Amino acid sequence: MCGLQPSLAAAEPQEPKTLLTPPVQLAAIAAMALYLHAICWWMRPPDMGIFLEPWLAHIVHYGPLEAFSHPFSNYEPAYLYLLAALSLAHGLIAPMYLIKALSIAGTGFLTIAVADLLKACGSEAKHALFVLILPTAIINAALLGQCDALWGGSCVLAVAAMIRGRTVQSLVWCGVAFAFKAQAAFIAPFIVGGLVGRRAPLWQWTIPLVVFVASLMPAWLLGWPLSKLLTVYPGQASAVYFPGKLANPWMAGTMFAKEAARGYFVFGYAAALATAVAIAALTSTSVRNSRAMLTLSVLSATALPFLLPKMLERYFFLADVLSLALALSLRNRTATFAAIAIQLASLLSLLTYIYWFYTPFPTLIGAFFSTAALAATLVLVRQSGARWPWATRVRFTSSVTQSASTPV
């Protein structure tokens, strides 16, 4: 028998050897991220000389504090505070690269946020490194020099905190996100549903507003009129007069019937409102189901910009990131398909804006991808175990009735 042991040991299945060990995978992602960022780093985006560089020049001219004595930007001041801090290095690096450096730092923050979300869902945090090679994240930061990673990362942290049941922390991050961009409202149905499901006290509902107002106070104290600070977001919305430039159905209106499409905006608002209520209702019964919660956050970030008119080319950014987190967490074909489809829709919108501004057909093609992504997300919601509140009550009532009728 002893002579047979070596042969039996040799017959045991051996784990396949691979060169793609974790350190090699990390090095490959880092190398690809560095290469892709380097390609975009030297390119000048369309809006750099219209908005971002003049804002930085204003701060440099008046100083980091005196610059806020009067309005000089159509952004809320949260981002401008960071720009003011970086203006101290204006003599060491060219303005465009200084702005892009801040945006790339935001991508690092976004990566940390996705790692936290994956941990909250029981997945490996290291997979968040894929954010560094997400095409729309690279374009947003290294090419366009935009700050979407800052509000997007704050929203991701809000989702992670809500999944863990930390409602106060979640709401603080919501306030931070809204202080950077109004698009943070895309996650609001999920957050509202989480608050209802967690039975959060009423005082907690005021936290985002308190955080947002607090972000305005330094600029107000330095001289920026409060009335101007409070009307930045309404002013941004009123400046958009076309049906949309995002890869959603409204892009067809922008291309073929810009004036006529305005008469149908009310249907988009109504559909978005109804969808928001439905998402909140489903989330309220799913607060102890991390898979359903993550899936519903993706649905919220995808469905609202898909249905609403007047959406711009970067408004699928949060959906890009959350759908990536969902694909990394679930690792199934449907989630992967949804992530790829929404990424293509978002990417086509961005490329149309950058390179094919007068040929918007790529964005219209992207609308088919966003439709497919939304459909796949709905399938994932159904598979996640999310249930309507009334269905939950019916099951509970049935269980109580059955227990009462069972003889002891």
C-alpha positions as a Markdown table, in Angstrom:
| # | Residue | x | y | z |
|---|---|---|---|---|
| 1 | Met | 0.0 | 0.0 | 0.0 |
| 2 | Cys | 2.8 | 2.3 | 0.8 |
| 3 | Gly | 4.2 | 1.8 | -2.7 |
| 4 | Leu | 0.9 | 3.0 | -4.2 |
| 5 | Gln | 0.9 | 6.4 | -2.3 |
| 6 | Pro | 3.2 | 8.2 | -4.7 |
| 7 | Ser | 1.0 | 7.3 | -7.7 |
| 8 | Leu | -2.2 | 8.3 | -5.9 |
| 9 | Ala | -0.6 | 11.6 | -5.0 |
| 10 | Ala | 0.4 | 12.1 | -8.6 |
| 11 | Ala | -3.2 | 11.4 | -9.6 |
| 12 | Glu | -4.6 | 14.2 | -7.4 |
| 13 | Pro | -5.8 | 17.2 | -9.4 |
| 14 | Gln | -3.3 | 20.1 | -9.4 |
| 15 | Glu | -4.3 | 23.7 | -9.4 |
| 16 | Pro | -3.5 | 25.3 | -12.8 |
| 17 | Lys | -0.5 | 27.5 | -12.8 |
| 18 | Thr | -0.8 | 31.0 | -14.2 |
| 19 | Leu | 1.5 | 33.9 | -14.8 |
| 20 | Leu | -1.3 | 36.3 | -13.8 |
| 21 | Thr | -0.6 | 36.3 | -10.1 |
| 22 | Pro | -2.1 | 39.1 | -8.1 |
| 23 | Pro | 1.1 | 41.2 | -8.2 |
| 24 | Val | 1.3 | 40.7 | -12.0 |
| 25 | Gln | -2.4 | 41.7 | -12.4 |
| 26 | Leu | -1.8 | 44.8 | -10.3 |
| 27 | Ala | 1.2 | 45.8 | -12.4 |
| 28 | Ala | -0.7 | 45.2 | -15.6 |
| 29 | Ile | -3.6 | 47.4 | -14.5 |
| 30 | Ala | -1.2 | 50.1 | -13.2 |
| 31 | Ala | 0.7 | 50.1 | -16.5 |
| 32 | Met | -2.4 | 50.3 | -18.6 |
| 33 | Ala | -3.8 | 53.1 | -16.5 |
| 34 | Leu | -0.6 | 55.0 | -16.7 |
| 35 | Tyr | -0.4 | 54.6 | -20.5 |
| 36 | Leu | -4.1 | 55.6 | -21.1 |
| 37 | His | -3.8 | 58.6 | -18.8 |
| 38 | Ala | -0.6 | 59.7 | -20.5 |
| 39 | Ile | -2.3 | 59.6 | -23.9 |
| 40 | Cys | -5.1 | 62.0 | -22.7 |
| 41 | Trp | -2.9 | 64.1 | -20.5 |
| 42 | Trp | -1.4 | 66.2 | -23.3 |
| 43 | Met | -4.7 | 66.8 | -25.1 |
| 44 | Arg | -6.6 | 70.1 | -24.7 |
| 45 | Pro | -10.4 | 69.6 | -24.2 |
| 46 | Pro | -13.0 | 71.9 | -25.8 |
| 47 | Asp | -14.1 | 73.6 | -22.6 |
| 48 | Met | -10.7 | 74.1 | -20.9 |
| 49 | Gly | -10.1 | 77.6 | -22.2 |
| 50 | Ile | -13.8 | 78.6 | -21.8 |
| 51 | Phe | -14.5 | 77.7 | -18.2 |
| 52 | Leu | -11.8 | 75.9 | -16.1 |
| 53 | Glu | -8.7 | 77.9 | -17.1 |
| 54 | Pro | -10.4 | 81.3 | -16.7 |
| 55 | Trp | -11.6 | 80.3 | -13.2 |
| 56 | Leu | -8.1 | 79.3 | -12.2 |
| 57 | Ala | -6.7 | 82.5 | -13.6 |
| 58 | His | -9.3 | 84.5 | -11.6 |
| 59 | Ile | -8.2 | 82.7 | -8.4 |
| 60 | Val | -4.5 | 83.3 | -9.2 |
| 61 | His | -5.1 | 87.0 | -9.9 |
| 62 | Tyr | -7.1 | 87.8 | -6.8 |
| 63 | Gly | -5.7 | 85.2 | -4.4 |
| 64 | Pro | -7.3 | 82.0 | -3.0 |
| 65 | Leu | -9.5 | 84.0 | -0.6 |
| 66 | Glu | -10.2 | 87.3 | -2.3 |
| 67 | Ala | -11.3 | 85.4 | -5.4 |
| 68 | Phe | -14.6 | 84.5 | -3.7 |
| 69 | Ser | -15.6 | 88.1 | -2.9 |
| 70 | His | -17.7 | 88.0 | -6.1 |
| 71 | Pro | -19.2 | 85.3 | -8.4 |
| 72 | Phe | -16.8 | 84.1 | -11.1 |
| 73 | Ser | -18.1 | 80.6 | -11.9 |
| 74 | Asn | -21.3 | 78.6 | -12.7 |
| 75 | Tyr | -20.2 | 75.9 | -10.3 |
| 76 | Glu | -21.0 | 75.7 | -6.6 |
| 77 | Pro | -17.9 | 76.6 | -4.6 |
| 78 | Ala | -17.0 | 73.1 | -3.3 |
| 79 | Tyr | -14.9 | 72.4 | -6.4 |
| 80 | Leu | -13.6 | 76.0 | -6.5 |
| 81 | Tyr | -12.2 | 75.6 | -2.9 |
| 82 | Leu | -10.0 | 72.7 | -4.2 |
| 83 | Leu | -9.0 | 74.7 | -7.2 |
| 84 | Ala | -8.1 | 77.6 | -4.9 |
| 85 | Ala | -5.9 | 75.4 | -2.8 |
| 86 | Leu | -4.1 | 74.1 | -5.9 |
| 87 | Ser | -3.6 | 77.6 | -7.3 |
| 88 | Leu | -0.8 | 78.0 | -4.8 |
| 89 | Ala | 1.3 | 75.7 | -7.2 |
| 90 | His | 0.4 | 77.8 | -10.3 |
| 91 | Gly | 4.0 | 78.8 | -10.9 |
| 92 | Leu | 5.2 | 75.2 | -10.9 |
| 93 | Ile | 2.8 | 73.6 | -13.4 |
| 94 | Ala | 0.8 | 74.9 | -16.4 |
| 95 | Pro | -2.9 | 75.7 | -15.6 |
| 96 | Met | -4.3 | 72.9 | -17.7 |
| 97 | Tyr | -2.1 | 70.3 | -16.1 |
| 98 | Leu | -2.9 | 71.6 | -12.6 |
| 99 | Ile | -6.6 | 71.2 | -13.3 |
| 100 | Lys | -6.1 | 67.7 | -14.7 |
| 101 | Ala | -4.0 | 66.7 | -11.7 |
| 102 | Leu | -6.9 | 67.6 | -9.4 |
| 103 | Ser | -9.3 | 65.6 | -11.6 |
| 104 | Ile | -7.0 | 62.5 | -11.6 |
| 105 | Ala | -6.7 | 62.8 | -7.8 |
| 106 | Gly | -10.5 | 62.6 | -7.9 |
| 107 | Thr | -10.3 | 59.3 | -9.8 |
| 108 | Gly | -8.1 | 58.0 | -6.9 |
| 109 | Phe | -10.8 | 59.0 | -4.5 |
| 110 | Leu | -13.4 | 57.3 | -6.7 |
| 111 | Thr | -11.3 | 54.1 | -6.7 |
| 112 | Ile | -11.2 | 54.1 | -2.9 |
| 113 | Ala | -14.9 | 54.7 | -2.8 |
| 114 | Val | -15.6 | 51.7 | -5.1 |
| 115 | Ala | -13.3 | 49.5 | -3.0 |
| 116 | Asp | -15.4 | 50.5 | 0.1 |
| 117 | Leu | -18.6 | 49.6 | -1.8 |
| 118 | Leu | -17.3 | 46.2 | -2.9 |
| 119 | Lys | -16.3 | 45.5 | 0.8 |
| 120 | Ala | -19.8 | 46.5 | 1.9 |
| 121 | Cys | -21.2 | 43.9 | -0.6 |
| 122 | Gly | -18.8 | 41.1 | 0.5 |
| 123 | Ser | -16.6 | 41.3 | -2.5 |
| 124 | Glu | -12.8 | 41.8 | -2.8 |
| 125 | Ala | -11.8 | 45.5 | -2.6 |
| 126 | Lys | -8.8 | 45.0 | -4.9 |
| 127 | His | -11.1 | 44.7 | -7.9 |
| 128 | Ala | -11.8 | 48.5 | -7.5 |
| 129 | Leu | -8.5 | 49.0 | -9.4 |
| 130 | Phe | -10.5 | 48.5 | -12.6 |
| 131 | Val | -11.8 | 52.0 | -12.1 |
| 132 | Leu | -8.4 | 53.3 | -13.1 |
| 133 | Ile | -8.8 | 51.8 | -16.6 |
| 134 | Leu | -12.5 | 52.6 | -17.0 |
| 135 | Pro | -12.6 | 54.5 | -20.3 |
| 136 | Thr | -15.1 | 57.2 | -19.2 |
| 137 | Ala | -13.2 | 57.8 | -16.0 |
| 138 | Ile | -10.0 | 58.3 | -17.9 |
| 139 | Ile | -11.6 | 60.6 | -20.4 |
| 140 | Asn | -13.4 | 62.6 | -17.7 |
| 141 | Ala | -10.3 | 63.2 | -15.7 |
| 142 | Ala | -7.1 | 63.0 | -17.8 |
| 143 | Leu | -8.7 | 64.5 | -21.0 |
| 144 | Leu | -11.6 | 66.7 | -20.0 |
| 145 | Gly | -10.2 | 67.8 | -16.5 |
| 146 | Gln | -13.7 | 67.4 | -15.0 |
| 147 | Cys | -14.6 | 66.8 | -11.4 |
| 148 | Asp | -17.3 | 64.1 | -11.8 |
| 149 | Ala | -15.2 | 61.6 | -9.8 |
| 150 | Leu | -15.6 | 63.8 | -6.8 |
| 151 | Trp | -19.4 | 63.8 | -6.7 |
| 152 | Gly | -19.5 | 60.3 | -8.1 |
| 153 | Gly | -17.2 | 58.9 | -5.4 |
| 154 | Ser | -19.2 | 60.7 | -2.7 |
| 155 | Cys | -22.4 | 59.0 | -4.1 |
| 156 | Val | -20.6 | 55.6 | -4.1 |
| 157 | Leu | -19.6 | 56.1 | -0.5 |
| 158 | Ala | -23.2 | 57.1 | 0.3 |
| 159 | Val | -24.5 | 53.8 | -1.3 |
| 160 | Ala | -21.9 | 51.8 | 0.7 |
| 161 | Ala | -22.9 | 53.4 | 4.0 |
| 162 | Met | -26.6 | 52.8 | 3.3 |
| 163 | Ile | -26.0 | 49.2 | 2.6 |
| 164 | Arg | -24.2 | 48.9 | 5.9 |
| 165 | Gly | -27.1 | 50.7 | 7.6 |
| 166 | Arg | -25.1 | 53.8 | 8.5 |
| 167 | Thr | -27.7 | 56.3 | 7.5 |
| 168 | Val | -26.0 | 59.4 | 9.0 |
| 169 | Gln | -22.8 | 58.7 | 7.2 |
| 170 | Ser | -24.7 | 58.0 | 4.0 |
| 171 | Leu | -26.5 | 61.3 | 4.2 |
| 172 | Val | -23.4 | 63.3 | 4.9 |
| 173 | Trp | -21.8 | 61.9 | 1.7 |
| 174 | Cys | -25.0 | 62.7 | -0.1 |
| 175 | Gly | -24.6 | 66.3 | 1.0 |
| 176 | Val | -21.0 | 66.4 | -0.1 |
| 177 | Ala | -21.9 | 64.9 | -3.5 |
| 178 | Phe | -24.7 | 67.5 | -4.0 |
| 179 | Ala | -22.2 | 70.3 | -3.1 |
| 180 | Phe | -20.1 | 69.3 | -6.1 |
| 181 | Lys | -22.8 | 68.6 | -8.7 |
| 182 | Ala | -26.6 | 68.6 | -8.9 |
| 183 | Gln | -26.4 | 65.2 | -10.7 |
| 184 | Ala | -26.0 | 63.6 | -7.3 |
| 185 | Ala | -29.8 | 63.7 | -7.3 |
| 186 | Phe | -29.7 | 60.6 | -9.5 |
| 187 | Ile | -29.0 | 58.5 | -6.4 |
| 188 | Ala | -31.8 | 60.2 | -4.4 |
| 189 | Pro | -34.6 | 57.5 | -5.0 |
| 190 | Phe | -32.2 | 54.8 | -3.6 |
| 191 | Ile | -31.3 | 56.9 | -0.6 |
| 192 | Val | -34.9 | 57.8 | 0.2 |
| 193 | Gly | -35.9 | 54.2 | 0.0 |
| 194 | Gly | -33.1 | 53.3 | 2.3 |
| 195 | Leu | -34.1 | 55.9 | 4.8 |
| 196 | Val | -37.7 | 54.6 | 4.8 |
| 197 | Gly | -36.5 | 51.0 | 5.1 |
| 198 | Arg | -34.1 | 51.8 | 7.9 |
| 199 | Arg | -36.8 | 53.9 | 9.6 |
| 200 | Ala | -34.4 | 56.8 | 10.0 |
| 201 | Pro | -35.7 | 59.6 | 12.3 |
| 202 | Leu | -36.9 | 62.8 | 10.6 |
| 203 | Trp | -33.9 | 64.9 | 11.7 |
| 204 | Gln | -31.6 | 62.7 | 9.6 |
| 205 | Trp | -33.4 | 63.7 | 6.5 |
| 206 | Thr | -32.1 | 67.3 | 6.9 |
| 207 | Ile | -28.4 | 66.2 | 6.9 |
| 208 | Pro | -27.8 | 66.6 | 3.1 |
| 209 | Leu | -29.2 | 70.1 | 3.1 |
| 210 | Val | -27.2 | 71.1 | 6.2 |
| 211 | Val | -24.0 | 69.8 | 4.6 |
| 212 | Phe | -24.8 | 71.6 | 1.3 |
| 213 | Val | -25.5 | 74.9 | 3.0 |
| 214 | Ala | -22.3 | 74.5 | 5.1 |
| 215 | Ser | -20.3 | 74.1 | 1.9 |
| 216 | Leu | -21.6 | 77.5 | 0.8 |
| 217 | Met | -20.7 | 79.4 | 4.0 |
| 218 | Pro | -17.0 | 80.1 | 3.3 |
| 219 | Ala | -17.8 | 81.7 | -0.1 |
| 220 | Trp | -20.7 | 83.7 | 1.4 |
| 221 | Leu | -18.5 | 85.0 | 4.3 |
| 222 | Leu | -15.9 | 86.1 | 1.8 |
| 223 | Gly | -18.4 | 88.1 | -0.2 |
| 224 | Trp | -20.2 | 85.8 | -2.7 |
| 225 | Pro | -23.9 | 86.8 | -2.5 |
| 226 | Leu | -26.0 | 83.9 | -0.9 |
| 227 | Ser | -28.7 | 84.5 | -3.5 |
| 228 | Lys | -26.2 | 83.7 | -6.3 |
| 229 | Leu | -24.9 | 80.6 | -4.5 |
| 230 | Leu | -28.4 | 79.2 | -4.0 |
| 231 | Thr | -29.3 | 79.7 | -7.7 |
| 232 | Val | -26.3 | 78.1 | -9.3 |
| 233 | Tyr | -28.1 | 74.8 | -10.0 |
| 234 | Pro | -31.3 | 76.4 | -11.3 |
| 235 | Gly | -29.2 | 78.6 | -13.5 |
| 236 | Gln | -27.4 | 75.6 | -15.0 |
| 237 | Ala | -30.7 | 73.9 | -15.8 |
| 238 | Ser | -32.2 | 77.0 | -17.4 |
| 239 | Ala | -29.1 | 77.3 | -19.7 |
| 240 | Val | -29.9 | 74.0 | -21.4 |
| 241 | Tyr | -32.5 | 74.6 | -24.0 |
| 242 | Phe | -32.2 | 71.5 | -26.2 |
| 243 | Pro | -33.7 | 68.0 | -25.5 |
| 244 | Gly | -30.4 | 66.5 | -24.6 |
| 245 | Lys | -26.9 | 65.4 | -25.6 |
| 246 | Leu | -26.8 | 62.2 | -23.7 |
| 247 | Ala | -27.3 | 58.7 | -25.3 |
| 248 | Asn | -30.9 | 58.5 | -24.4 |
| 249 | Pro | -34.2 | 58.8 | -26.4 |
| 250 | Trp | -34.2 | 62.6 | -26.1 |
| 251 | Met | -31.1 | 62.7 | -28.4 |
| 252 | Ala | -33.4 | 62.0 | -31.3 |
| 253 | Gly | -35.3 | 65.2 | -30.4 |
| 254 | Thr | -32.1 | 67.2 | -30.4 |
| 255 | Met | -31.2 | 65.9 | -33.8 |
| 256 | Phe | -34.6 | 65.9 | -35.7 |
| 257 | Ala | -37.2 | 68.0 | -33.8 |
| 258 | Lys | -35.5 | 70.3 | -31.3 |
| 259 | Glu | -38.5 | 72.7 | -30.9 |
| 260 | Ala | -41.3 | 70.1 | -31.1 |
| 261 | Ala | -39.6 | 67.9 | -28.5 |
| 262 | Arg | -39.9 | 70.6 | -25.8 |
| 263 | Gly | -43.6 | 70.0 | -25.7 |
| 264 | Tyr | -43.0 | 66.5 | -24.5 |
| 265 | Phe | -40.6 | 67.2 | -21.7 |
| 266 | Val | -43.5 | 66.8 | -19.2 |
| 267 | Phe | -43.7 | 63.1 | -20.1 |
| 268 | Gly | -40.0 | 62.6 | -19.4 |
| 269 | Tyr | -40.4 | 64.3 | -16.0 |
| 270 | Ala | -43.5 | 62.2 | -15.2 |
| 271 | Ala | -41.8 | 58.9 | -16.2 |
| 272 | Ala | -38.7 | 59.8 | -14.1 |
| 273 | Leu | -40.8 | 60.7 | -11.1 |
| 274 | Ala | -42.8 | 57.4 | -11.3 |
| 275 | Thr | -39.6 | 55.4 | -11.7 |
| 276 | Ala | -38.0 | 57.2 | -8.7 |
| 277 | Val | -41.0 | 56.3 | -6.6 |
| 278 | Ala | -40.8 | 52.7 | -7.7 |
| 279 | Ile | -37.1 | 52.5 | -6.9 |
| 280 | Ala | -37.6 | 54.0 | -3.5 |
| 281 | Ala | -40.4 | 51.5 | -2.8 |
| 282 | Leu | -38.3 | 48.5 | -3.8 |
| 283 | Thr | -35.3 | 49.8 | -1.9 |
| 284 | Ser | -37.3 | 50.3 | 1.3 |
| 285 | Thr | -37.9 | 46.5 | 1.5 |
| 286 | Ser | -34.4 | 45.5 | 0.5 |
| 287 | Val | -32.2 | 47.2 | 3.1 |
| 288 | Arg | -30.9 | 43.8 | 4.4 |
| 289 | Asn | -30.2 | 42.5 | 0.9 |
| 290 | Ser | -26.9 | 43.9 | -0.2 |
| 291 | Arg | -27.2 | 42.4 | -3.7 |
| 292 | Ala | -30.6 | 44.0 | -4.2 |
| 293 | Met | -29.4 | 47.3 | -2.8 |
| 294 | Leu | -26.4 | 47.6 | -5.1 |
| 295 | Thr | -28.6 | 46.6 | -8.1 |
| 296 | Leu | -31.2 | 49.2 | -7.2 |
| 297 | Ser | -28.5 | 51.9 | -6.9 |
| 298 | Val | -27.4 | 51.1 | -10.4 |
| 299 | Leu | -31.1 | 51.3 | -11.6 |
| 300 | Ser | -31.4 | 54.7 | -10.0 |
| 301 | Ala | -28.3 | 56.0 | -11.6 |
| 302 | Thr | -29.2 | 54.7 | -15.0 |
| 303 | Ala | -33.0 | 55.2 | -15.2 |
| 304 | Leu | -33.2 | 58.8 | -14.2 |
| 305 | Pro | -30.7 | 60.3 | -16.8 |
| 306 | Phe | -32.2 | 57.9 | -19.3 |
| 307 | Leu | -35.7 | 59.2 | -18.9 |
| 308 | Leu | -35.1 | 62.9 | -18.2 |
| 309 | Pro | -34.7 | 65.5 | -20.9 |
| 310 | Lys | -31.9 | 68.1 | -21.1 |
| 311 | Met | -29.2 | 65.6 | -20.0 |
| 312 | Leu | -25.7 | 66.4 | -21.0 |
| 313 | Glu | -23.0 | 64.0 | -22.3 |
| 314 | Arg | -21.4 | 63.2 | -18.9 |
| 315 | Tyr | -24.6 | 62.3 | -17.0 |
| 316 | Phe | -24.2 | 58.5 | -17.1 |
| 317 | Phe | -21.0 | 58.8 | -15.1 |
| 318 | Leu | -22.4 | 57.5 | -11.9 |
| 319 | Ala | -24.1 | 54.7 | -13.7 |
| 320 | Asp | -20.8 | 53.8 | -15.3 |
| 321 | Val | -19.1 | 53.4 | -12.0 |
| 322 | Leu | -21.9 | 51.7 | -10.1 |
| 323 | Ser | -22.6 | 49.2 | -12.9 |
| 324 | Leu | -18.8 | 48.3 | -12.9 |
| 325 | Ala | -19.1 | 47.7 | -9.2 |
| 326 | Leu | -22.1 | 45.5 | -9.7 |
| 327 | Ala | -20.4 | 43.5 | -12.4 |
| 328 | Leu | -17.3 | 43.0 | -10.2 |
| 329 | Ser | -19.6 | 42.0 | -7.3 |
| 330 | Leu | -21.9 | 39.6 | -9.1 |
| 331 | Arg | -19.6 | 38.3 | -11.8 |
| 332 | Asn | -22.4 | 37.0 | -14.1 |
| 333 | Arg | -23.1 | 37.7 | -17.7 |
| 334 | Thr | -26.1 | 39.9 | -17.2 |
| 335 | Ala | -24.3 | 42.3 | -14.9 |
| 336 | Thr | -21.2 | 42.3 | -17.2 |
| 337 | Phe | -23.5 | 43.1 | -20.2 |
| 338 | Ala | -25.2 | 45.9 | -18.3 |
| 339 | Ala | -21.8 | 47.4 | -17.4 |
| 340 | Ile | -20.4 | 47.2 | -20.9 |
| 341 | Ala | -23.6 | 48.5 | -22.5 |
| 342 | Ile | -23.9 | 51.6 | -20.3 |
| 343 | Gln | -20.1 | 52.2 | -20.7 |
| 344 | Leu | -20.6 | 52.2 | -24.5 |
| 345 | Ala | -23.5 | 54.6 | -24.3 |
| 346 | Ser | -21.6 | 57.0 | -22.1 |
| 347 | Leu | -18.5 | 56.7 | -24.2 |
| 348 | Leu | -20.3 | 57.4 | -27.4 |
| 349 | Ser | -21.8 | 60.5 | -25.8 |
| 350 | Leu | -18.4 | 61.8 | -24.7 |
| 351 | Leu | -16.8 | 61.0 | -28.1 |
| 352 | Thr | -19.5 | 62.9 | -29.9 |
| 353 | Tyr | -19.0 | 65.9 | -27.7 |
| 354 | Ile | -15.2 | 65.8 | -28.1 |
| 355 | Tyr | -14.7 | 64.8 | -31.8 |
| 356 | Trp | -18.0 | 64.6 | -33.6 |
| 357 | Phe | -19.8 | 67.6 | -32.2 |
| 358 | Tyr | -21.5 | 68.3 | -35.6 |
| 359 | Thr | -22.2 | 64.7 | -36.3 |
| 360 | Pro | -24.3 | 63.5 | -33.4 |
| 361 | Phe | -25.2 | 60.1 | -34.8 |
| 362 | Pro | -22.8 | 58.1 | -32.5 |
| 363 | Thr | -24.7 | 59.4 | -29.5 |
| 364 | Leu | -28.0 | 58.3 | -31.0 |
| 365 | Ile | -26.5 | 54.9 | -31.6 |
| 366 | Gly | -25.5 | 55.0 | -27.9 |
| 367 | Ala | -29.2 | 55.3 | -27.0 |
| 368 | Phe | -29.7 | 51.7 | -28.1 |
| 369 | Phe | -26.9 | 50.6 | -25.7 |
| 370 | Ser | -28.3 | 52.6 | -22.8 |
| 371 | Thr | -31.7 | 51.0 | -23.5 |
| 372 | Ala | -30.1 | 47.6 | -23.4 |
| 373 | Ala | -28.3 | 48.4 | -20.2 |
| 374 | Leu | -31.5 | 49.6 | -18.5 |
| 375 | Ala | -33.3 | 46.4 | -19.6 |
| 376 | Ala | -30.4 | 44.2 | -18.3 |
| 377 | Thr | -30.5 | 46.1 | -15.0 |
| 378 | Leu | -34.2 | 45.5 | -14.6 |
| 379 | Val | -33.6 | 41.8 | -15.1 |
| 380 | Leu | -30.9 | 41.9 | -12.4 |
| 381 | Val | -33.4 | 43.8 | -10.0 |
| 382 | Arg | -35.9 | 41.0 | -10.6 |
| 383 | Gln | -33.2 | 38.3 | -9.9 |
| 384 | Ser | -31.9 | 40.1 | -6.8 |
| 385 | Gly | -34.9 | 39.4 | -4.6 |
| 386 | Ala | -36.2 | 42.9 | -4.4 |
| 387 | Arg | -39.9 | 43.0 | -3.6 |
| 388 | Trp | -42.7 | 45.5 | -3.6 |
| 389 | Pro | -43.8 | 46.7 | -0.1 |
| 390 | Trp | -47.3 | 45.4 | -0.6 |
| 391 | Ala | -46.1 | 42.0 | -1.7 |
| 392 | Thr | -44.1 | 41.8 | 1.5 |
| 393 | Arg | -47.1 | 42.7 | 3.6 |
| 394 | Val | -49.2 | 40.1 | 1.7 |
| 395 | Arg | -46.6 | 37.4 | 2.5 |
| 396 | Phe | -46.4 | 38.5 | 6.1 |
| 397 | Thr | -50.2 | 38.5 | 6.5 |
| 398 | Ser | -50.5 | 35.1 | 4.9 |
| 399 | Ser | -47.8 | 33.7 | 7.3 |
| 400 | Val | -49.6 | 35.1 | 10.4 |
| 401 | Thr | -52.9 | 33.7 | 9.2 |
| 402 | Gln | -51.4 | 30.3 | 8.6 |
| 403 | Ser | -49.7 | 30.3 | 12.0 |
| 404 | Ala | -52.9 | 31.3 | 13.7 |
| 405 | Ser | -54.9 | 28.5 | 12.0 |
| 406 | Thr | -52.3 | 25.8 | 12.8 |
| 407 | Pro | -53.4 | 23.6 | 15.8 |
| 408 | Val | -51.1 | 23.6 | 18.8 |
